């Protein structure tokens, strides 16, 4: 099996994958008369933070998708490790040419 086939198969098996982080935080809502926000308690919500074109970005994540997204981020870290190993193996293969 060629190097590219080996690594592509390994990465494919990790789908879905993502890069970023997820955090829970408290956010103020837009309702002027909200009792939670008036007391300073605010509302629990989830957010994914990631980098795009060198800038930090974030997106709201529905509570129902948190565990799936956490698993995708974990898989994304594994993909990064695979890419590093693949790069090193590729470098070694260039020396043999």
RANOR-V356176 format. One record per residue. N is the residue number from 1. PSI is psi as a letter, one per 40 degrees, with the letter a starting at -180 (NA if undefined). OMEGA is omega as a letter, one per 20 degrees, with the letter a starting at -180 (* if undefined). BURIAL is b if it has 9 or more other C-alpha atoms within 8 Angstrom, else e. Layout:
# RANOR-V356176
n = {N | N}
psi = {PSI | PSI}
omega = {OMEGA | OMEGA}
burial = {BURIAL | BURIAL}
This chain:
# RANOR-V356176
n = {1 | 2 | 3 | 4 | 5 | 6 | 7 | 8 | 9 | 10 | 11 | 12 | 13 | 14 | 15 | 16 | 17 | 18 | 19 | 20 | 21 | 22 | 23 | 24 | 25 | 26 | 27 | 28 | 29 | 30 | 31 | 32 | 33 | 34 | 35 | 36 | 37 | 38 | 39 | 40 | 41 | 42 | 43 | 44 | 45 | 46 | 47 | 48 | 49 | 50 | 51 | 52 | 53 | 54 | 55 | 56 | 57 | 58 | 59 | 60 | 61 | 62 | 63 | 64 | 65 | 66 | 67 | 68 | 69 | 70 | 71 | 72 | 73 | 74 | 75 | 76 | 77 | 78 | 79 | 80 | 81 | 82 | 83 | 84 | 85 | 86 | 87 | 88 | 89 | 90 | 91 | 92 | 93 | 94 | 95 | 96 | 97}
psi = {h | i | d | d | d | d | d | d | d | d | d | d | e | e | h | i | i | i | h | a | i | h | i | h | i | h | i | h | i | e | h | d | f | h | d | d | d | d | e | e | d | a | h | h | i | i | h | h | h | i | h | h | f | e | i | h | i | i | i | i | h | h | d | e | e | d | d | d | d | d | d | d | d | d | d | d | d | d | d | d | d | d | d | d | d | d | d | d | d | d | d | d | d | d | d | e | NA}
omega = {r | a | a | r | a | a | r | r | a | a | a | a | a | a | j | r | a | r | a | r | a | r | r | r | r | a | r | r | a | a | a | a | a | a | r | a | r | a | a | a | a | a | r | r | a | a | r | r | a | r | r | a | r | a | r | r | r | r | r | r | r | a | a | a | a | a | r | a | r | r | r | r | r | r | r | r | r | r | r | r | r | r | r | r | r | r | r | r | r | r | r | a | r | r | a | a | *}
burial = {e | e | e | e | e | b | b | e | e | b | b | e | e | b | e | e | b | b | b | b | b | b | e | e | e | b | e | e | e | e | e | e | e | e | e | b | b | b | e | e | e | b | b | e | b | b | b | b | b | b | b | e | e | e | e | e | e | e | e | e | b | e | e | e | e | b | e | e | b | b | b | b | b | b | b | b | b | b | b | e | e | b | b | e | e | b | e | e | e | b | e | e | e | e | e | e | e}
